[in-house]
């Protein structure tokens, strides 16, 4: 074991992954986590890798870019993916987890690791190298000010969906089905045309929580509050999160369908898919109770909206997530501009690998943009546009194949096949 200790700040998805990876390379880690003494505006639990917005890690299919990213991480024996697979709950073709069980398992893995020393205290300034900053998009004000000395930071707003209890639903109005006949993992609340438009009118006129910090706050497209999305047009929801396609009931297609996804292993909690919101709590109760089957729903958690922070990474980071101006300081997670649970963990995994190489005096591992994990790193460090924004992994940021099939499904599978072959070759260095 190396006597050199590495500081990792933040025990979220990225920080936990980075700390675990460093120990596999023989490095001891001082992991700083301010919980339970201090919580962010969005976190409530004391465990590590707490999932806030949703319990879904999205698609598990290889023809979906995030499915490919997860498979690459499985090949590299990701801590986060091992815990997610062990605590998964039914979600059709997606990987969803019992969020409390998942956080508990990650916490146990970290605290039982003999090479990790956990410090439950807030870090208020950039630490000396070697260090990985994985404090997430809700970085504390003090540390944010310290990071601000590196260069400009950007902000956007993120939102979480409400959760209801299973027993409080009207099961005479709700049916089980996954889209396109892929099992029965979701609960579905069908709407008639009249019910949909009544709900729509109530939603777009409901009171929201005022946002005072910015006059025109950015909102990440993937977490757009449902009331904001609805104001784009009266049929936006019917063609978006409430689309009825593939959810026919007795051979008939409803006008719109609200889906609920299981949120814990016991199936007692269900979240409203696509219903991230910034409505005031009484308004959420009033408006969402108009959804068929939710008339008497008990809300275990209301939706919330909060400010997120991310770096202008193309100006600051190399593709190994290391600061150009301060060698030995790495960043990981959503603060870098990767967006999503899996993407955050993937950046922590790669930052841990690259930090280990740095400490051994080795050059950064060349992880090409033909892999999903490499494409994310190249995107956040090399984006050439003038309006850098958070990015989920997509096949569009992977380097493309010459002579690729025109059929999108076949093309994506070919890209996935190439990526997995490359990751298998890189595995011995990770």
N, C-alpha and C positions, 0 to 999 in steps of 0.2 A: 504493500500500500504506500502511496505517495504521502509524505508528511505535509504537503502543501494543502491548505484548506481553501475551499471555494465558497464564496458567499452567494446564496440564492435568495432573492427578496420576493416573497409572495408564494403561498402554497396553494394556488389555484391549479387549473389544469396544466398550464405551461410550466409553472414552477415545480410542481410535483414531478412532472415528466423529466424536466431537466435535472433535478436533484437525483432522481433514481438513476438516470443514465450516467451521470458522473461517477456514482458509486460503482457502477459496473466496470468502469475504467480504473477503479482503484483509488479514486480521489474522495477525501472526506469533505463533507458539506456542512456549512452553517446555514440552516434554513430559517429565515426570519418571516414570521407570520403574526400580524397584529391582533388577530382574533385569539382568544375570546375577549381581550381587554377593549378592543375597538372594532366596530363593524362599519362597512361601507353603507351607503343609503339603501342598497339593494340586497345585501346579504343579511341573513337572520340566524343561520346555524353556526356552530363552532367548528365544524369539521372542515377538512381540506377538500379542494376540487368541488366546491358547492355549485350546483347548477341553478341558475337564477331564472332565465327566461323560459325555458322549456326543458322537458326531460328527454327530448329526442335528439339523437346524434345524426339524424337524417338517413338518407337511403343507404342500404347495404348492398346495392347492386353495382356490378363492375361497369355497366354502361352509364353510370352516374359518377361524376368526378369525385364526389365525397366518398362514394363507395370504394373507388380505387384508392383514395388516400387512406382510408381505414385498412384496406388490405395491405398496402405498403407498410403501414405501421404495425400490423400484425406480424408481417415478415420480420420486422425488426424487434419483435417482442416488446411492444409498447406497454408500459404500466397502465396507462389510461384505458387502452383497448382491452387489456386483460380484465380489468375491473368492470368495464362496461359490459363485456360479453358474459361475465359471471353474474351480473345483476340485471340482465335484460328482462323486459316485460313485453308482451305481445304488441306488435305495431306493424303488422303486414310486412312490407318489404323494407321497413326502416329499422334502425337500431335505436330503441328507446330503453331507458333504464329506470329502475326504482331509485329515485334521486337520493333518498336518504341512505339506502343500502349501498349505493355507489360511493357516496362521499365517505361513509363509514369504512368501506373496504380500502379506499385510497389512503385514508388517515391511518388505518392500521398498518398498511404496507410501509408508509413513510416512518411512522413512529417505531416500528420494529426493526428498521434498518440500522445496524450497528454503526454505519459510517455517516449517518445523518444526525446532527445535533440540532434540535428545534429550539428557536428562541421566540417566545411569545411577546414580541415588542414591536413597536412601530419604528420603521427606518425613515428618518426625516431628510436625509441628504444622500446623494450618490455615494455609495461605498467605494473604497479603494479596490483596484483590481487584485485578483481575478474575481469577477462578480457577474451574475446574470440577474437582470431586473425583469421580473415577471409579475408585476403588480397589477396588471390588467387594466381595463378601461376605466376603472373606478379608483385609480391611484389617489392616495391621500393628498390633501392640499399642500402639506409641507414638502413631500417628496416631489410633487408636481412642480413646485416652484424651483426646486433644485434641478430637476430635469430640464426645466425651461431655460436654464443657462446654456444648454447645448444648441438651442435654435428654436424655431417656431414650432408650436404644437397646434393641433386642430382639435375640434370637438364635434361630436354629433350626439343625437339622442337615441336611446335604445328603450325598448318597451317589453314588458312581460304580459302574458295572458293570464286570465283568472282560472282558478281551479274550483270545481264543484264536487260535492260528495255523491257517490253512486246511489246511496239509499234515498236521496232526496229527489231523484229524477222520476218523472212519470214514464214508466217503462211501457205503458200502453201506447205511447206516442213515439217511442224511440226504437230503432231496430239496429241489429248488429250486421256489419258488412265492411269489408275493405274494398277499395275502389277496384273495378275490373275483375271482381270475383277472387281476389287474392286473400281468401280467408274471411274471418269475421272479427278482426281485432279492434275495430272502431265502433263506437256508438254513433248513430246518425239521427239527426233531428230534421225531418223533411218539412219543407215549407211550400205552401201554395203561393200562387202569385199575389193574392191579397195579403197573406201573412208576411211575405217578403217585403212588399212596399210599405206596409205599416211599420215593420221593423226598421226599414231603411230611413223613413222620415223621422222616426224617434231617434235613431242613431246620429244622424247628421245635425240634429238640433239640440243634442244633449250637451250639458255643461262639462267642460274639460278643466283640468288643473292648470292654472296659469304657469307659464314658463317665463321667469323674470331674467334669466341670465343672459339671454341673447334676444335681439329683436327678431331675427330670422334664423332660428336654429336649424342645423342640418339634421336630417332624419335618415338613418341607413335604410335603404330600400327593402332589405330582407326582414326588417323588424318594423315596418311601417304600421303605426297605430291603425286599427280597423276603421276608426271614425275619419281619419285623414284619407285613407284609401277610398272610403265610401264617397267622399266629397269630390272625387275625380269624375264621378258620373253614376247615375242611378243603377246601372247594370254592372258596374265594376266588380262588386262582390260576387254577383251571380256568375261571372266569368272568371273569378279568382278563387278565393278560399271557400266560397259557398257553391262552387260549380257542382251540378248534380251528375255529370258525366261518369258513367261506370258505377253508379249507385242506384240503379233501378230497383223499385220495390214492387213485387208482384207483377213484374213485366212493364211497369209504368215508371216514367222518369219524373221525379218531383221538380218543381220549378227551381228550387234551391235546397241545399242541404248544409247544415252546420254539423261538423264532425267533432267528436270528443275522443281524445286519446288517453289510454290508461297511464296514470302518473306514478303509481307505486305498485310493489309486488303483490299486495293483497287485493288490488283492484277496487279499493275504497275511494280513491281520488282520481278525478278525470279532468284534463285541461281542455279548454276550448281552442281547437286548432286554428291558427291564423287570427286569433282575437287579441293580439297585443293591443294595449289601450292606455290612454291617458285620461279617460273619463273619471270624474269624481266618483267615489265609492257608492254613494246612494244612487247615482245615475247608472252605474254598472248594474246594480241590483234591479233597477226599474227597467232598463232597456233590454238587458240580456235575459230577463225573465219573460220577455215576449217571445223568445225562441220556443217552439213547440217541444214540450218535454221538460223545459226548465222553468215552468211557471212557479214552482215552489222550491227551486234549487237552493241548497245551502252552499254559500261561497266559503270554501276553506281558505281561499286567498283571493284577494282582488288584484286586478292588473295594476301595474305601476310603470312609470316612465322615469328615466334618470339620465343624467349626462354621462357620456363616455368620452374618454380622451385617447388620442393616438398621435404618434410622432409623424412628422413629415419624413418618413423613413428613407425615401429616395435621396434625400439630402444628407442623411446622417449615417446610414447603415450599409455595410457590405452584405453580400449574399450569404455570408455565414452568420448574420445577425450581430456582427461586432461593430462597435462604433468606429468610424474612420478616424475621428479626432482623438480617441482615447482607447488605444489597444488594451485588450484585457477586460473591457466592459462590454457585455453582450446584453441584448434585449430579447424578450420572447413573449409570445401571447398577443392578445388583442391590442396592446399598446403599440405594437409594430405596424398595425394596419391589416393584419389577417383578421378575418371575421368568421366567427363560428367556433363551437366547442372543439370539433375535431381539428380544425385548422390551428387553433391555439395550442392544443396539445402537440401537434406535429411540429410547430415552430420551437416548442420547448425541447422536444426530442432532438431536433437538429442542432439547436443551440448547445445542448449538453454534449453532443458528439463533437462539435467544432471547438468548444471550450477545452475538452480533454486533449484534442490534438494540439491546440495552442499551448497548453501547459507542458506538453511533451516536446515542444519545439518543432512540431510537424506543420506542414502547410495545410490550409483548410481542405477538407474533403470535397472533391468536385462532384456535387450532386446536381446533375443537369436538369434543365427545364423540361426534359422529356419525361420526368417523373412528376407526380403530383406534389410531393414534399419539396422537391427542388423548384418547381414552377412557382410556388408561393413565395419562397425565399427570393427568387429572381424578380418577382413582381414587386414586392415591397421595397426592394433595394434598387431596382432599375426602372421603375415606372417613369416614362419620359414626358407624360402629359403635364398640363398646368393645374390640374384639379385632382390631386391624389385623394382617393377615397378607400374606405375599408373594402376588402374583397374576399368573398367566399371562393373556394377552389372551384374552377370550371375547366372544361376541356379547352376553352378558348385561350387560357394562359399557358397551356402546354405547347412545346414546340411541335409543329405539325409533321405528318408523315408525307413523304413524296409518294405519289401514286396511291393515296388512300382511297378506300371505297367511297362512292358518292352517297351511299345509304348511311344516314347518321348513326344508326344503331351499330352497323358493322364497323364504321370508322372508329367509333368510341371504343369498341371492343378491341380493335387493333392497337389503338393508343394504349389501352390498359395492358394488353399483352406485352407490348414493348416496355412499358414502365416497370412492370413486375419483374421482367427479366433483368433489367438494369439494377433494381433494388436487390435482387438476389445476389448479383455480383458484388455489390457494395457492402453486403451484410457483414462480411468478416472485418470490415473497418469501422463498424458502427457500434 
